[in-house]
Amino acid sequence: MVIDREKAHKAGEILGTKTLASTVDAALDDVIRRAAQRRLMERIRNSPTGGVGPTPEELRRLREP
């Protein structure tokens, strides 16, 4: 695997990591977290309630056993 060491060093400084492995691991965690945030924001944007809470249909589904 070829990794740009300069980018890895800059990322390590930003992420506060010390090794290449921990930098890559933290960067992957960050990508996964950001994707989840984007999905949540998209859900809020598309929510009929404007993201202020679940719709009545969602509440009914949540209450079902």
N, C-alpha and C positions, 0 to 999 in steps of 0.2 A: 504494500500500500504506500502510495506517495502522498505525503502531507506537507503542505507549505509551512515550514517551520516559523516563518515570520508571522503568518496569520495565526498560527497556533499560539505563539508567544503573546501576541496582542490579545487574543481571546482569553488566554490564561490570566493576563493582567486584569481584564474586565471581570472575569468570573471569579477571580481570587483563588485560582488553582495553581498547583506547583508542578505537576507532572503532565506529560502529554496525554497519558491515559485518563487522568482525572479531568483534564480540559475537554477532551473529546466526549467523555461521559456527561459532563456538565452541559456541554453545548447540545448534545442530543436531548437531554432533559429539558433544556430551554426551548428547543424546537417543538417538542411534544406539548409542553405547557402552552406555548403561543398558539399552536393549532387548536387546542381545547378552548382557549380564550376566544379565538376567531369564531369557532362553532357556537359558543355561547352568545357572542355579540350578534351573530347572524340570527340565532333563534330569537333574541330579544327584538331585533329589528323587524322580524317577520311576525312577531306575536300580535294577535288581535287586541291584546290588552296593553300594548306598548311596553311590554316587559315588566309591568308593575305587579304581576302575579300570574298564577295559573288561570286559564280560562275555566268557565264552569264545566266544560267537558273534561278537561284535565283533572279538575278536582274530583269529579265523579269516578274517573278511572283510578285515581290515587286512593280513593276510599274503598274500592272494591277489594274483596279478599283475594 
